[in-house]
Amino acid sequence: MWIQHSITLKAKPRGFHLITDTVIRQLPEIKDINCGILHLFIQHSSASLTINENADPTVRTDMESHFNHFVPENASYYQHTYEGDDDMPAHIKSSILGSSISIPITNGKLNLGAWQGIYLGEHRNHASNRNLIATISGQL
């Protein structure tokens, strides 16, 4: 069985945001899958998806701080600056972290680790809504 949905995430401030519950609420079919996979793809080049710690919010703050240090704004060699100082760094962060993730589905639940959650990495200062394409493949 194959199912595909579009999920719109409301604009969020720059940083890393847990979106696991939002994704699960938008995909009620997950509960019917005994064995399968959820593939999430973000349709933007200045935001990313990743999986990481879901319990301690300081992890998300530290991730943002590290990536801002690792990929600085206003680097003298950036040529792509049409949309502001955060534009090119947002593209680089998106490429480093990636635009898609895959998560196993087991007995009607996402088979994430005990302390894992789905993150939206929002890399722009003034972002718009973000669109995800969710594709589920599995056996009932």
N, C-alpha and C positions, 0 to 999 in steps of 0.2 A: 504494500500500500504506500502511496505517495500523497502527501498533503503539502500545500504551500500557501503561506499567508504573508501579508505585508503588515508590519508593526510600526506605528509611528510613535516615537518617543518625544515628549514635550521638551522644548529647549531647556538645557541645563547650563549652569555656570561652568566655567573652565575647571577641570579637575577630573577625578575618577569617581564614578557613581555606580553603586550596586543596582543592577536592573533585573536580577534573577526573578523576583516575585512578579514584576511587570510582564516579563516574557512568559512565565508559567500561566498567569491569568489570561493572556491573549491566546494561549494555545491549549484549550481544554482537551484536545484530542490526545495529548500526551498520556492522560490517565488510562486510555484504552490500549496503549501499546505495551506488549509484553517484552519485546526485544526490538530495539531500533536505534536510530540516531537522529539527533536534531542538529542541523547545520544552520548557523546564523551568519548572515552577511550584511555588512553595513554599506549603504550606497553613498558613501561620502569619502573624500580624500583628506579630510582634516579632523577626523574622529576615528576611533579604533575600538576593537573588542578584544578582551582578554579575560582570563580566568585567574583569580587570585583570592587571597584571604578575605573572608566575609564577616569576621567577628569584630576585629579591632579597627575602628575607623582611622586610627593613626597610620595604618598601612596605606590607605588611600592618600592621605596627606603627604606621607613620605614619598610615595610614587610620584605625585605631582612635583614635589620639590626636587627629586632626583632628575626627572626628565627635563625640568626647566634648567637645571645646571648642566646636564648632559647635552641638551640641544638648546642653546641660548638664542634669545631674540637679538636682532640688530647685528648679526655677524657681518663683518665687512664684505665677505665674499658672496652673500646672498644677492641674487639678481631678481628673483621673483618676490617682489614686495608690493604688488599692486593693491592688495587688500589689507595692508597693514603689517605692523611689525610681528604679529603672531602668525601670519599666513604661512611662510615657508617653514618655520619650526613645526607648525601643525602638520604639514605634509610629511615632514621627516619622522615625527613621532608616530604618525599613522602607519607609515611604512615599516618602522621598527616593530611596532606591536602587532600590526596586521588588521585586515578587514574582515576576517571570518574566524569562527571557532566551530568545533564539532563536539557534541556531548552525547555519550551513550544514554539510551533510555532503557531502564530495566524495571519490569513489573509496574509500569505506569508512573514512574518518577524519573527525573533527571538523575543520572548516576554520578553526581558530583561527590568529591571527597567531603569529609565532615566539616572542613573549614573553608570550602571553596564556594565562590559565587561568581556570577557573570558581571563583568565591569564594562561600562561605557567609558572610554577615555575621551573626554571632550577637550580638544586642544585649542579651541578658539575662545577669545575673550567675549565675543558677542555671537553666540551660535544660534542657529535656527533649529527647528524640529529636525530630528534625525530619523531616517527610514531604515528599517531592517527587513530583510527577506528571510523568513524562517521556512526551512524545508525539512519535513519529517519523512523518514522512510522507516518502515518497520512492520512487524507482524502483530496482529491482534491477539 
